[in-house]
Structure formats: structure tokens, C-alpha cells
């Protein structure tokens, strides 16, 4: 089954012939290979690029294992360059080639080669390519299917699709499975034997049970502030030995390197600075965290909705922080100011948008609670409330923009009203 990835395809197309290495990153099984080997390849062919000028190599395939030696891979590329016209070199899972940095350096010197690589580990790619080739490497971060991509491949209406999406997430291969049992089995398998086992083996994790527990803690804490000290204290109290703060920090880094989680820092809106004591972690795909917790969190739809909104903002190219501002709890309250949260500050360039994720706003007290921090922000940037129910986008008297979750997710320009 085919599915559209126009957001990422257009980013690739816009980077053609820019003299840089195009580095396509993201969690394993999110569709990087499909984007490069199918969608981008088809674009090239439709643009009348000859087949012999497109060199494709999947390094995670057993039949290509010999090419994980960079000298052999280099020879294969040179042997297949037939003339002085542009050749498009596509290498999948480049981190499997030991010493790939030298290969990239060599290819950069060739005037008739346009290089595209994919990889599933940020430590290797960001450190060794993005850093070493600063100014000569261009990263395209790919995520699992957004809801607007998912619904186009779903056999049913968008409300049914949203229920499925909130439960199982957007890993592309899920589209092929029809039953609940098949989807759960796939997610469980990929979490335990593809993601976590890969981390444990590649990093030679000394305390695998600690990594598993951290995975559980982060999965159950989506949308909540997390402190490494608190994680340590909880783990020690439940008998996890060796769970010191340095180990926990290192293992969280492993999960981030594998693109399973992202850090979302706190930002003091009035003071205009980041707050370093605690932060939030969001999963790259809520279906993975649901399955990790045996779907016990499925009833916590506000948490799942918040994770979906975070990933949608990131996939649209926004940098995202958690906002904090000093407010009084109630109107007329004379008690000291308290910190109140704005779920997201989404930034791109000089533009910022303040966003509250509200699954349900069913009484005046809850409405005031969600509106209060937004109304305390005195700058002119847009303020948005995304509601779990479907609704026509509109502004209230305070200039705050309201939009339903489906309307937000389905329209790439939904925040531009």
C-alpha cells in the first residue's frame, strides 16, 4: 500500500544539487527508505533522470553486507558512475558502514554526485556527519505518519481514523494490518526486538532492566515534567540497583539517540530564558508508548492528544518549548504569584505561537484555567487553544484562536488563520 509523504518529499526536492549531503534521519521503520528509494526515486524518474544515473544501496540488507566496508562501497559507487552527468547516490542506513565519514568526504569532492543517506541513530549521524561536515550536510528529519498522512491511507472516515491513530500511532507498516491483535503484536515486536534490543546490543548496556524501567517511566510521563533525581529515587525505592543519576541520564540519551523520545525544555515567557531544572519528554510515536504500557494509558486521551500535537508541530518545522508564566490562581486572588503552564511555544524564525492542548473544556472554571496563562502574555504573538472535539476555527473576544484537533491536524496551514 502506498502512502503520501509530500511534506518530506518536497523538502528533499528543494535540496537537490545544493552541494551538501542530504541526511535523512528518524526512528527505524518510520518510512525513510520508502521516502528515498520509492518516492524520491519516482520523482527523479518522472523528471527524466536515466536509471543508470541513480545508484541505490540498502546497507541493512544481507545481500549488501559486503558493502559495509567503505572501501568496497566506494569502489561500487565509482564503478557505476558512467559519465560526467549528475549521479544520484542513495545509501540507506549509512551508519552501518564503518568509517562512512571518509566516504562522505570523498563524495563531496565529486562534481557530478548528489548524495542522499539515511540513518536511524542520531549519535552517529548528528555527531559524525552533521558536525564534521558542518555547512555541507543538510538534515531532513522524518517522523512516523502524521494524522493527515494516515487518514489518506485509512479505509474509513476521519473520526474512525482518529480513534485508530490515537491507539496505535502512525508507523507506516501498521496500515497493512487490519485486526487489533496484528497491530498490537507488531508494535510490541518492533519495540522490544527492534528498538530496545538494538540499543542494548549496540551500546552494550550494562543494566538493561534500568533502561527498560526508564522507558516505562518516560512512556507514562508524557506531558509531565520529569526530573532525573525523581526518576532515580523512584527506581531505588522499588529495588533497581545501580540506577544512579549519571546512568539514568546516559540511558535517556540512548533513547533520544534512537529517536524514540525528544526533550522539550521549559521556557520562562516573561524572563525570556530557559529553565533547566525539569523538562518534558515526548515520544516520537504514541502508539509505541501505548504498547509499552500494555495500553493502560489509552484512557488518558489528553496525554495522547498532547503528544500528537507536539509531533505535528515538530513535523511542520517548529522548534517547541514548554512555556511558563507567573499568574495568580484566581481573579482577584491576593496570594503570591504561581507559575502556570502554556503547553507549547512553537517557533520558526522570528514567529512564535502559544498553544494550549485541551481535550475537553466543559465548564467555565476549566475554560478560565486554560485561558488565564494565555491572557497574561503581553506580547503580540498568536495564542491558540486546540480542543479535542471538532469545531469551526474562530477567535474569541480576547483574540485567542480556537480550533478542533482534527481541523488542526488535517490542514498544514491551520495555524495561519
Secondary structure as GFF3:
##gff-version 3
##sequence-region A 1 417
A	DSSP	alpha_helix	6	14	.	.	.	ID=ss1
A	DSSP	beta_strand	21	25	.	.	.	ID=ss2
A	DSSP	alpha_helix	32	33	.	.	.	ID=ss3
A	DSSP	pi_helix	34	40	.	.	.	ID=ss4
A	DSSP	alpha_helix	41	46	.	.	.	ID=ss5
A	DSSP	three_ten_helix	51	53	.	.	.	ID=ss6
A	DSSP	beta_strand	54	58	.	.	.	ID=ss7
A	DSSP	three_ten_helix	62	68	.	.	.	ID=ss8
A	DSSP	alpha_helix	70	79	.	.	.	ID=ss9
A	DSSP	beta_strand	87	92	.	.	.	ID=ss10
A	DSSP	three_ten_helix	94	96	.	.	.	ID=ss11
A	DSSP	alpha_helix	100	108	.	.	.	ID=ss12
A	DSSP	beta_strand	113	119	.	.	.	ID=ss13
A	DSSP	alpha_helix	122	125	.	.	.	ID=ss14
A	DSSP	pi_helix	126	131	.	.	.	ID=ss15
A	DSSP	beta_strand	137	141	.	.	.	ID=ss16
A	DSSP	alpha_helix	147	153	.	.	.	ID=ss17
A	DSSP	alpha_helix	158	168	.	.	.	ID=ss18
A	DSSP	three_ten_helix	172	176	.	.	.	ID=ss19
A	DSSP	alpha_helix	180	189	.	.	.	ID=ss20
A	DSSP	pi_helix	190	196	.	.	.	ID=ss21
A	DSSP	alpha_helix	197	202	.	.	.	ID=ss22
A	DSSP	alpha_helix	208	220	.	.	.	ID=ss23
A	DSSP	alpha_helix	228	237	.	.	.	ID=ss24
A	DSSP	alpha_helix	245	257	.	.	.	ID=ss25
A	DSSP	beta_strand	261	268	.	.	.	ID=ss26
A	DSSP	beta_strand	273	283	.	.	.	ID=ss27
A	DSSP	alpha_helix	286	292	.	.	.	ID=ss28
A	DSSP	three_ten_helix	296	299	.	.	.	ID=ss29
A	DSSP	alpha_helix	301	315	.	.	.	ID=ss30
A	DSSP	beta_strand	319	327	.	.	.	ID=ss31
A	DSSP	beta_strand	338	348	.	.	.	ID=ss32
A	DSSP	beta_strand	351	358	.	.	.	ID=ss33
A	DSSP	alpha_helix	364	376	.	.	.	ID=ss34
A	DSSP	beta_strand	382	387	.	.	.	ID=ss35
A	DSSP	beta_strand	394	395	.	.	.	ID=ss36
A	DSSP	beta_strand	401	404	.	.	.	ID=ss37
A	DSSP	alpha_helix	405	410	.	.	.	ID=ss38
A	DSSP	three_ten_helix	414	416	.	.	.	ID=ss39
###
